[in-house]
Amino acid sequence: MSPALLLIALAAVGALLLGIVARRGHDMGLEQWTVGGRGFGWVFVFLLLAGEIYTTFTFLGASGFAYGLGAPAYYIIAYGTLAYVIAYFMLPPIWTYARRHGLHSQPDFFVHKYASRTLGALVSIVDLIALIPYLVLQLTGLGIIVEAAGYGAIPKDAAIWVGAAIVTAYVMVSGIRGSAWTAVVKDVLILVVVVFLGLYLPIHLYGGIGEMFDKIDAAKPGFLVFPASGMSVAWFVSTVLLTALGFFMWPHSFSACYTARDARVFRRNAIILPIYQLILLFVFFVGFAAVLQVPGLTGSATNLVLFNLAKQQFSPVVVGIIGAAGVFTALVPGSLIAMTASTLLAKNLIGLARPGASDDQTVTLAKFLVPVIMLVAVYFTLNESSTIVTMLLVGYSFVTQLFPTVVASLMRRNPVTPAGAFAGILTGVVVASVLTFTHATIGSLIPGLPEVIRDLNVGIIALAANVAVLVVVSAVTQRFAAPAEAA
């Protein structure tokens, strides 16, 4: 076994053991399994929320995005930072409400706020449709990382099966505690690996970061600035706004907030997380360093740019360490997604048919649904369905549709009725699906508009349709609706 493969194997085994040990001293009932007994301090909550920053998509995709497209990649830094500003104000009242009512999933929040199990079921369906392709993405990235870092010794498909089995085992045993403990190792490894690569490669290959950008600009004029059309500044601003609104609407991030010990945790983290987000710059530096060193990669091949450059410059031991860090970027978010999906499926969808189920029965069902969720994700991953890839693009558009209804529910007097919330979310999801599957843009829909409007992210149309329907239906049904509960 090569040194690289040995290190990757040790990382996988270490993640499994750490995830299982995390349950020690805790009875894994519904409260502990899903929200860690609501006793996590700022460090664990920080790591769970930071898990959304460093996934396999970021590890592979951010460097590939910088390599292939240049300046537009910076939206990845900007939207997370804006999302944390929103979180400073939004997450504390969500946590307070969730603690008061003993909530365990994101749909629970909608069910209680709007006194509507039907709305909770819709949110559950939206969440599942968004989560499955996100889980597929983690497994796909895991396969790519293991195959590349292991120099092809382990096939991608085998790595996917092993990774899925590891996630299934420790999620069933330890729930969110397993995710939190493995997140500690993941973030330490990522911090060391990313900062090292982002500094060493530009200095070693070009003489410095500034010198690297000078040489790229000379070789590829205009690559480091936003294009005049397409992924222009207008696209950047609108994409940052939309993704920032949807950042904490992902159900695994939303429910991870329930784990905190007190509301101050979120304000402290909202201050620290934007600084932590800057580490993404070093991932971009790796992608930019490869522009002149590994030319000619296109399409999905750009996702391999980090490992292609690493294998050129480093020994198998260093490549193995990079691969080990990459394995954790798949396992941690993958475990959160699997646990969240199984919980909302057991409690908020299947639970509709068994309203009298106890918490023990619900958590038992959720645990047994984890392997089912993983098998579905593995199936789509191995079959490389083009539909699931398209659905991944829909995922963010889907969860962003939940934002207006959540914000309205936090107002002192909620102007949105259950019917308005349902109609708005459904409209936004349908419009987002149609626009994504038809590859429509604002420019193609309304050709005569100025370029600055034509380049706006098409998701704005779905969100605008959502809000318009939400307002109209709520106004019409207001007289028949019971008063919505305040924050």
C-alpha positions in Angstrom: 0.0 0.0 0.0 1.4 3.4 -1.0 1.9 6.1 1.7 -0.8 8.2 0.2 -3.4 5.4 0.3 -2.3 4.5 3.8 -3.0 8.0 5.1 -6.3 8.1 3.3 -7.3 4.8 4.9 -6.2 6.0 8.3 -8.3 9.1 7.9 -11.4 7.1 7.0 -10.9 4.7 9.9 -10.2 7.6 12.3 -13.4 9.3 11.2 -15.4 6.2 11.9 -13.9 5.6 15.3 -14.2 9.3 16.3 -17.8 9.3 15.2 -18.7 6.2 17.2 -16.8 7.3 20.4 -18.7 10.6 20.3 -21.8 8.9 21.7 -20.0 7.8 24.9 -21.9 8.8 28.0 -25.1 9.8 26.1 -28.4 8.0 25.5 -29.1 8.5 21.8 -32.7 9.4 22.1 -34.3 11.9 19.6 -33.0 14.9 21.6 -29.4 13.8 21.8 -29.3 12.2 18.3 -30.7 15.2 16.4 -29.6 18.3 18.4 -27.0 17.0 20.9 -29.1 17.7 23.9 -29.0 21.5 22.9 -25.8 21.7 24.9 -23.1 22.5 22.3 -20.8 25.5 23.1 -19.5 28.0 20.6 -16.7 25.7 19.3 -18.9 22.8 18.3 -21.5 25.1 16.8 -18.8 27.0 15.0 -17.5 23.8 13.5 -20.9 22.5 12.5 -21.7 25.9 10.8 -18.3 26.1 9.2 -18.9 22.6 7.8 -21.0 24.4 5.1 -17.9 26.3 4.0 -15.5 23.4 3.5 -17.2 20.6 1.7 -15.9 18.5 -1.3 -17.5 21.1 -3.6 -15.3 23.8 -2.0 -12.2 21.6 -1.8 -12.4 20.6 -5.5 -14.9 23.0 -7.0 -13.5 26.3 -5.7 -10.0 25.7 -7.0 -11.4 24.4 -10.3 -13.7 27.4 -10.6 -10.8 29.8 -10.1 -8.8 27.8 -12.6 -11.5 27.7 -15.2 -13.3 31.0 -14.8 -11.1 33.4 -12.9 -12.7 36.4 -11.1 -16.3 35.1 -10.9 -15.1 32.5 -8.4 -14.9 35.2 -5.7 -18.6 35.0 -5.2 -18.0 32.0 -3.0 -16.2 34.1 -0.5 -18.7 37.0 -0.6 -22.0 35.1 -0.1 -20.9 33.3 3.0 -19.7 36.5 4.6 -23.0 38.2 3.9 -24.9 35.1 5.2 -23.1 35.4 8.6 -24.3 39.0 8.9 -27.9 37.8 8.3 -27.2 35.0 10.9 -26.3 37.5 13.6 -29.9 38.8 13.6 -31.8 35.7 12.5 -30.4 32.7 14.3 -30.8 33.8 17.9 -34.7 34.1 17.7 -34.8 30.8 15.7 -32.8 29.1 18.4 -35.0 30.6 21.2 -38.2 29.4 19.5 -36.8 25.9 18.8 -35.6 25.5 22.4 -39.0 26.6 23.8 -40.9 24.2 21.6 -38.4 21.3 21.5 -38.0 21.3 17.7 -35.7 18.8 16.0 -35.9 19.6 12.3 -36.4 22.5 10.0 -40.0 21.4 9.0 -40.8 21.4 12.7 -40.2 25.2 12.7 -42.7 25.7 9.9 -45.3 23.3 11.5 -45.2 25.2 14.8 -44.9 28.7 13.5 -47.8 28.3 11.0 -49.8 25.6 12.8 -49.8 23.6 9.6 -48.5 20.0 9.2 -49.3 20.4 5.5 -46.8 23.2 5.2 -44.3 21.1 7.2 -44.8 18.3 4.7 -44.1 20.7 1.7 -41.0 22.0 3.4 -39.9 18.4 4.0 -40.3 17.5 0.3 -38.4 20.7 -0.8 -35.6 19.8 1.7 -35.3 16.2 0.5 -35.2 17.2 -3.1 -32.4 19.7 -2.3 -30.5 17.4 0.1 -30.2 14.2 -2.0 -28.2 15.9 -4.8 -26.1 17.7 -2.1 -25.3 14.3 -0.6 -24.5 12.9 -4.1 -22.1 15.8 -4.5 -20.2 14.8 -1.3 -20.0 11.1 -2.4 -18.9 12.1 -5.9 -16.2 14.3 -4.5 -15.1 11.6 -2.1 -14.7 9.2 -5.0 -12.7 11.7 -7.0 -10.4 12.5 -4.0 -9.6 8.9 -3.1 -9.0 7.9 -6.7 -6.8 10.9 -7.4 -4.9 11.0 -4.1 -4.5 7.2 -4.1 -3.0 7.3 -7.6 -5.8 5.1 -8.9 -5.1 2.2 -6.5 -8.7 2.3 -5.3 -11.5 2.8 -7.9 -13.8 5.7 -7.4 -16.9 3.5 -7.1 -15.3 1.4 -4.3 -14.4 4.6 -2.4 -18.0 5.8 -2.7 -19.3 2.6 -1.2 -16.8 2.6 1.7 -17.5 6.3 2.4 -21.2 5.7 2.4 -20.8 2.8 4.8 -18.7 4.9 7.2 -21.1 7.8 7.3 -24.1 5.4 7.8 -22.4 3.6 10.7 -21.4 6.6 12.8 -24.6 8.6 12.0 -26.8 5.7 13.2 -24.7 5.3 16.4 -23.9 8.9 17.3 -26.1 11.3 15.3 -25.0 14.9 15.3 -22.4 14.3 18.0 -20.4 12.2 15.6 -20.6 15.0 13.0 -19.4 17.5 15.6 -16.4 15.5 16.7 -15.2 14.6 13.2 -15.6 18.3 12.3 -12.9 19.1 14.8 -10.3 17.0 13.0 -11.6 18.1 9.6 -11.2 21.8 10.3 -7.7 21.4 11.7 -6.6 19.4 8.7 -8.2 21.7 6.2 -6.7 24.8 7.9 -3.2 23.3 7.7 -3.5 21.9 4.2 -5.2 24.8 2.5 -3.0 27.6 4.0 0.1 25.6 3.2 -0.9 24.9 -0.4 -2.1 28.5 -1.0 1.1 30.0 0.2 3.7 27.5 -1.0 2.6 26.9 -4.5 2.4 30.6 -5.6 5.8 31.3 -3.9 7.5 28.2 -5.2 6.2 28.4 -8.8 6.0 32.1 -9.3 8.0 33.8 -6.6 5.0 35.2 -4.8 1.2 35.8 -4.9 1.5 39.2 -6.6 4.0 37.8 -9.1 1.6 34.9 -9.9 -1.2 37.3 -10.7 1.1 39.4 -12.8 2.1 36.4 -14.9 -1.5 35.2 -15.3 -2.6 38.6 -16.4 0.2 38.8 -19.0 -0.6 35.4 -20.3 -4.4 35.6 -20.2 -5.5 39.3 -20.3 -8.9 39.9 -18.7 -9.0 36.5 -16.9 -8.7 38.1 -13.5 -11.5 40.6 -13.9 -15.3 40.2 -14.4 -16.4 39.9 -18.0 -18.5 42.6 -19.5 -21.4 40.2 -20.0 -22.5 36.9 -18.7 -20.8 36.4 -15.3 -20.5 40.1 -14.9 -20.6 42.3 -11.8 -24.4 42.2 -12.0 -24.3 38.4 -12.0 -21.9 38.5 -9.1 -24.0 40.8 -6.9 -27.3 39.0 -7.6 -25.7 35.6 -7.1 -24.1 36.6 -3.8 -27.5 38.0 -2.6 -29.5 34.9 -3.5 -27.0 32.4 -2.1 -26.6 34.4 1.1 -30.3 34.3 1.7 -30.4 30.6 1.1 -27.2 29.8 3.2 -28.9 29.0 6.5 -32.1 27.7 4.8 -30.3 24.4 4.1 -32.1 22.1 6.5 -28.9 20.6 7.9 -27.5 24.1 8.7 -30.8 25.3 10.0 -31.3 22.4 12.4 -27.6 22.5 13.5 -28.5 25.8 15.1 -30.7 24.0 17.5 -27.7 22.4 19.1 -26.4 25.6 20.8 -26.3 26.0 24.5 -27.5 29.7 24.3 -28.2 32.4 21.8 -24.9 34.3 22.4 -23.1 31.5 20.5 -24.5 32.7 17.2 -23.5 36.3 17.6 -20.0 35.3 18.6 -19.7 32.9 15.6 -21.2 35.5 13.2 -18.2 37.7 14.1 -15.6 35.0 13.7 -16.9 33.0 10.7 -16.4 35.8 8.1 -12.7 35.9 9.1 -12.6 32.1 8.8 -14.2 32.4 5.4 -11.0 34.2 4.1 -9.2 30.9 4.2 -11.0 30.2 1.0 -8.7 32.6 -0.7 -5.9 30.1 -0.3 -8.0 27.5 -2.2 -8.4 30.0 -5.0 -4.6 30.6 -5.0 -4.1 26.9 -5.7 -6.5 27.1 -8.6 -4.8 30.2 -10.0 -1.3 28.7 -9.5 -2.4 25.8 -11.8 -3.5 28.1 -14.6 -0.1 28.2 -16.2 1.2 25.0 -14.8 -1.6 22.5 -15.7 -3.1 24.1 -18.8 -5.8 22.7 -21.0 -8.3 21.3 -18.4 -11.9 21.9 -19.2 -15.4 20.9 -17.9 -15.4 18.5 -15.0 -11.7 17.9 -15.4 -11.1 21.3 -13.7 -12.2 19.7 -10.4 -9.0 17.6 -10.4 -6.7 20.7 -10.8 -5.7 20.7 -7.1 -4.6 17.1 -7.1 -3.0 17.3 -10.5 -0.8 20.2 -9.3 -0.1 18.5 -6.0 1.0 15.3 -7.6 3.4 17.3 -9.8 4.9 19.1 -6.9 4.8 16.8 -3.9 5.7 13.4 -2.7 3.0 10.7 -2.2 3.1 11.4 1.6 2.0 15.0 1.1 -0.6 14.0 -1.5 -1.9 11.5 1.1 -2.3 14.2 3.7 -4.2 16.4 1.2 -6.4 13.4 0.4 -7.0 12.7 4.0 -8.2 16.3 4.5 -10.4 15.9 1.5 -12.0 12.7 2.9 -13.1 14.6 5.9 -14.7 17.4 3.8 -17.0 14.7 2.4 -17.7 12.7 5.6 -18.6 15.6 7.9 -21.2 17.4 5.7 -22.3 14.0 4.3 -23.1 12.8 7.8 -25.1 16.0 8.7 -27.1 15.7 5.5 -27.9 12.0 6.0 -29.0 12.6 9.6 -31.1 15.6 8.7 -32.8 13.9 5.7 -33.6 10.8 7.7 -35.0 12.8 10.6 -37.4 15.0 8.6 -38.5 11.9 6.6 -39.3 10.0 9.8 -40.8 12.8 11.7 -42.4 15.2 9.2 -43.4 12.9 6.3 -43.9 9.4 7.5 -44.9 11.0 10.9 -48.0 12.3 9.2 -49.3 8.8 9.0 -48.3 8.0 12.6 -49.1 11.2 14.6 -49.0 9.4 17.9 -45.5 8.1 17.6 -43.2 8.6 20.6 -39.8 10.3 20.3 -38.2 6.9 20.8 -40.1 5.4 17.9 -39.3 8.4 15.7 -35.6 8.2 16.4 -35.5 4.5 15.9 -37.2 4.9 12.5 -34.9 7.8 11.6 -31.8 5.7 12.4 -33.0 2.8 10.1 -33.7 5.3 7.4 -30.1 6.5 7.3 -28.9 3.5 5.2 -31.9 4.0 2.9 -31.0 7.6 2.3 -27.4 6.6 1.7 -28.3 3.8 -0.8 -30.4 6.3 -2.8 -27.5 8.7 -2.8 -25.1 6.0 -3.8 -27.4 4.9 -6.6 -27.5 8.4 -8.2 -23.8 8.9 -7.6 -22.8 5.6 -9.4 -25.2 6.2 -12.2 -24.1 9.8 -12.8 -27.6 10.8 -13.7 -27.7 14.1 -15.6 -31.0 14.8 -13.8 -29.4 14.7 -10.4 -26.7 17.1 -11.6 -29.4 19.5 -12.8 -31.2 19.1 -9.5 -28.0 20.2 -7.7 -28.3 23.5 -9.5 -32.0 23.7 -8.3 -31.0 22.9 -4.7 -30.0 26.4 -3.7 -32.9 27.9 -5.6 -35.2 25.5 -3.7 -34.0 26.3 -0.2 -33.8 30.0 -0.8 -37.6 29.9 -1.4 -38.0 29.2 2.3 -36.3 32.5 3.3 -39.3 35.0 3.0 -41.6 32.7 5.1 -39.0 32.3 7.8 -38.3 36.1 8.0 -42.1 36.8 8.2 -42.5 34.3 11.0 -39.9 36.2 13.1 -41.9 39.5 12.9 -43.9 40.6 15.9 -47.1 40.2 13.9 -46.6 37.7 11.1 -48.5 39.0 8.0 -48.1 35.6 6.2 -50.9 33.0 6.5 -50.2 29.2 6.2 -51.9 29.3 2.8 -49.8 32.2 1.7 -46.6 30.5 2.9 -47.5 27.2 1.1 -48.5 29.0 -2.1 -45.4 31.2 -2.1 -42.9 28.4 -1.5 -44.6 26.1 -4.1 -44.6 28.9 -6.7 -41.0 29.7 -6.1 -39.9 26.0 -6.3 -41.9 25.4 -9.6 -40.5 28.6 -11.2 -36.9 27.7 -10.1 -37.3 24.2 -11.5 -38.6 25.4 -14.9 -36.0 28.1 -15.3 -33.2 25.7 -14.3 -34.2 22.8 -16.5 -34.8 25.0 -19.5 -31.5 26.8 -18.9 -33.3 30.1 -19.2 -31.7 33.4 -18.3 -33.3 36.8 -17.8 -31.7 37.9 -21.1 -33.3 35.0 -23.0 -36.7 35.6 -21.4 -36.7 39.4 -22.0 -34.1 40.1 -24.7 -34.6 43.9 -24.8 -33.4 44.6 -21.3 -30.1 46.4 -20.6 -27.1 44.2 -20.1 -26.9 44.9 -16.4 -30.4 43.4 -15.9 -29.9 40.6 -18.4 -27.0 39.3 -16.4 -28.8 39.1 -13.1 -29.1 35.6 -11.6 -32.3 34.0 -12.9 -33.1 32.9 -9.4 -34.4 36.4 -8.7 -37.4 35.6 -10.9 -38.3 32.6 -8.7 -37.9 34.5 -5.5 -39.9 37.5 -6.8 -42.7 35.2 -7.9 -42.6 33.5 -4.5 -43.0 36.8 -2.6 -45.7 38.1 -5.0 -47.8 35.0 -4.5 -47.1 34.9 -0.8 -48.4 38.5 -0.4 -51.5 38.1 -2.5 -52.6 34.7 -1.1 -51.9 35.9 2.5 -54.0 39.1 1.9 -56.9 37.0 0.5 -56.8 34.4 3.3 -56.0 36.6 6.2 -59.6 36.9 7.4 -59.9 33.1 7.5 -56.5 32.3 9.1 -55.9 31.8 12.8 -53.3 34.3 14.2 -49.8 33.1 13.4 -47.5 32.6 16.3 -44.9 35.4 17.0 -41.2 34.8 17.6 
